[in-house]
Amino acid sequence: MVEKLSGAEMVVRALQDEGVEYLFGYPGGAVLHIYDAIFQQPKDAENKVHHILVRHEQAATHAADGYARATGKPGVVLVTSGPGATNAVTGIATAYMDSIPLIVISGQVRSDWIGDDAFQETDMVGVCRPIVKHSFMVQRTEDIPEIMKKAFYIATTGRPGPVLIDIPKDKTAPHIKFPYDYPKTVKMRSYTPITKGHSGQTRKAVDELLKAKRPVIYAGGGIIMGEASEELTALARRLGYPVTNTLMGLGGFPATDELSIGMLGMHGTYEANMAMHNSDLILAAGARFDDRATNDASKFCPNAKVIHIDVDPATISKNVTADIPIVGPVKQVLSEMLSMLDEHPGKPDEKAIASWWEEINGWRQVHGLRYETGEMMKPQQVVQALYKATKGDAYVTSDVGQHQMFAAQYYHFDKPRRWINSGGLGTMGFGLPAAMGVQLAYPDAVVACVTGEGSIQMNIQELSTCMQYGLPIKIININNQALGMVKQWQDMQYGGRHSQSYMDSLPDFVKLTESYGHVGMRVDRIEDLDAAMEEAFALKDRLVFMDIYVDPTEHVYPMHIADGSMRDMWLNKTERT
Amino acid sequence: MRRIISILMENEPGALSRVVGLFSQRGYNIETLTVAPTEDPTLSRLTLTTYGDDRTIERITKHLNKLIEVVKLVDLSEGEHVEREIMLIKVKASGAQRAEVKRTVDIFRGQIVDVTSTVYVVQLTGTSDKLDAFIEAIGEAQVLEVVRSGVSGIARGEKTLSL
């Protein structure tokens, strides 16, 4: 006999049936029935869903997002109607821009009050329309199992993304019960994600790859979300071609591999940007030609043919026209390329590729991410010390700004899903809650949050959540007493007028951290840095907040010159290409 | 270039707002829009006209196709098609103008569907160009009110937009 459940019980049971470990949320009036159903789960149930109580709903979405980025599994959020839901909006938009699978369940006022401007009523389906992959408004309690199944299916297939489920309070009422039968599969006539790329196109691409004299493999976040790191690495090694990663793609190809030429784009390496500009063939895999990667798209790589593999057809030829578009999952397409190469009579043009590498190695000498050291500690040194202390094997989350770029440049990620940052939306306040999601997913892993004194204050209340759940995150606060990236732009483009970009009245972060029950440390001198890092990471079961004071005048270089091509860069404060 | 995009989509609450929202979100314009359920009540047929070069239209159709509720779509202007728009137009019709208006209506094969001593309501069907031409022929000074349905369209021949 089919069991009868209330809407609230159906929500919780569906999460159990989906194998959801953690639910990140914050209670409120419209979701109290669901919270009661969470409470009433049998204590010893094997598939129990563990609720993580955050201190602000934005953090719930970022934590679920961090969990999803680190594991590949969808992150799940539960918030109440009105302000609870709108607080989650920034996190939903963050996940949307980076194609992260999230299920966001928001309470809604009872259905007969919708439209009456009831207490804590917001049209969440309307508010979220441009920042979700899809959304559902529950009209009938008995639809909940199917809607939950569809939400998970849509969020995790094709190009992943957040899905919102808005549930009016009366649809979860405890006394109204319906048979619960969770669908095993779901089919939608209007949604059929692509599972295979066009072989003819792939064959053409392989032919072009073998003809290339100055090829570059340009690999994006799709490599990571699409679990294609292995295939990408095999292809690059097989051909011996240089690989550059986007900010979102770091770790998709091992950064310490000799074929890696580092990150490209606005703050990419000199060699990556030069190689892109001078290439005759670009293999773009799971990348979207974002403006931060390409600089002015009309001046982008003038002599290059473009092969573009992406699971989302709308991404192909959106910013840069593809000569060979391949719509399909990047893992499948790359793996088909590898088997086509096995049977292909042709080989890469060894002579041309050797002289191409000579040129690239020449570019490597030009800048090589060098920076000047001085009396004051440099932010780059902090990231390098972190790399050393964690042996390059930590999960690193970041906030947004200079520290994010330094982390991307100097922490050499060799594995996918280790670098967790808000690349598309650029959300300050992302780092700490994202680190919570990662640490919950991998309790024994080393998780560091690289942040700055500006970003950390946007979600610092989560120190309390970290205490409640014993999350031993290491917060590396690169403190330059300024909104560094804003200040850098003001230095370069606004005659050094630092309008609102400095932080006055900073808290004593050590005391602040200690008041939450964690360990705080302050580091001022470079001589103390390595020892402090070692001490912090030795405290395996404690959260440590390292407040590290660095040179406030430092800039991130290289830096693209606005409206230029890939090769137009500032190399330091006075030299440009 | 003017395009007619015809969309078959799930007849569900919120589906229309997603289509319309996509245009404003991505900076495209909708010139006309018409939507109603099909013979299958679970499906709606939406027809819209917009202006854009090939690249823009390709982007629009790709993004529309990504909407979960969009089942299929076609750019009717790519092939042979029939397009019609209906217009109800209230015009001044008194004195000497009365006969002149009637003659113009006949020339355009319109119908007078409501009459008072000073006003005609004219119903006219055709391509958008024809409706524009009628307004011009009558003279803007004579026009009291115009209601247009927006364009509906269908491909000629065997081609269909269906499941």
Interface residues (C-beta under 8 A of the other chain):
Chain A: V125 G126 R129 P130 K133 H134 S135 M137 Q139 I154 M188 R189 S190 Y191 D312 P313 A314 S317 K318
Chain B: M9 E10 P13 G14 S17 R18 G21 Q25 R55 E58 R59 K62 H63 N65 K66 I68 E69 V70 V71 L163
